[in-house]
């Protein structure tokens, strides 16, 4: 038996109807989760919760250890959501609730924040 025949035998099988099928399962390549899909999955209704969900997405999926107003604004735009007039106020509401904390560093002269453990858990459990 030739090498080609051995490989064909390993990877393909003939069905009962005479049709040759692959033994290897076909997996659909997954597309990365978009921020829009993420927000829809969380069903965030208020601007404060949407802001928190976007902050979570920035840390978890965009791998930002710290984020600032510009990052959050870009998140709203990427999600095709209306950008709130005062993002700082929404972040500060999340700070008061203990979901976000101020970071030590500034980036581009702007204050940065990061999620707290409570903030991560709150988003992971569906913003409830």
N, C-alpha and C positions, 0 to 999 in steps of 0.2 A: 504494500500500500504506500503510495507516495505521500510526501509531506502535505501537499495540497488536499489530498483525500482525507488525511487524518484531521486537518484543521476544519474541513467542511463537516466531518462527522461530529467533531467536538461542538461546533457552533450552530449546526442546523439539524433539524429532524424532519422526517417526512411524515406528514399527517396521514390519517386513515383514508383521506380522500385523494391522496397522492400529491398534495400541495406541500412544498417545502417551507417550513417556518423556522424562524430563529429561536434558538434555545435561550438566548440572552434577552432578558426583559428590556423593553424600551422605556426609558424614562424621559419625560418631557423636561427640557432644561427650564429651570425655574428663573423667573425674572426677579430682580431685587424688588423688595417691597417699596412702593412709592409713599411719600409722605401723605399724599391724598388718600390712598388706600388705608394707611394706618389711621388717619383721623376718622375716616368713615367707620372703621372697625371699632373704634373706641366710643363712637356716638357722643362725642363731646358737644354739649349744647351751648354752654356759656363761653364767653370770650376768655374768661380766666382758666377754664378747664382746657380749652383749645390751646391756649398758651402753654400750659403745663404739658399737654400731650406733645406739642411741637418740641419743647425743651427735651422731653424724654427721647423723642425720635432723633434729635440732634446728637444726644449722648450715645444712644444705643446703636443707631444705624449709620449715622454720619461720623461716628467715632470722635466727636468733639469732647474733650474733657471739661471745657468751659465754653460758655456761649455768651454773646452780648446781644444788644438790641438789634444790630444789623443782621445777625444770624437768625434771630426769631422772625424778623420782618421777611427775610428771604424764605424762611419756612412757610409763612402764611402765603406768600406769593407762589411758591412751588406747589402748594396744596390748592391753589386757586380759591383761596378764602379772602374775604375782605380784610385788609390790614387795619387793625385797630388804631385809633388816633393816638393812644397813650399806652404803648407797650410796657414802659417802665412801671406804670401803675398796676397793670395786670401781673407783672412779675412780682411786684411788692406784695400784692394780695396773696400770692403763693408763698412768699417769704413768711408772712404773718401766720399762715396755716402750717408752716414747717415743711413745705414740700420742696422749696428751693432755698439755697444759701448763697451769700455773696462769696465770690472767689477772691483769692489773695491778689491775683494779678489783674491788670487792665490790658486790653488789647486794642490797638489803634486809638488809644486815649479814652476808651469806653469801659465802663464798669462791666465786669463779667460775673456770671453766676454758674452754679452747678446744682444738680439735683441732690436732694438728701435721700437717705434710704427710705424714709417715709414717703417721699414723692415717687420714688420708683415703684414701691409696693402699691401706692394708690393708683397709679396708671396701669400697672400690670393686672390689678383686680377690677379693671373696668371703670375707673374714676368714680367708685362708690365708697 
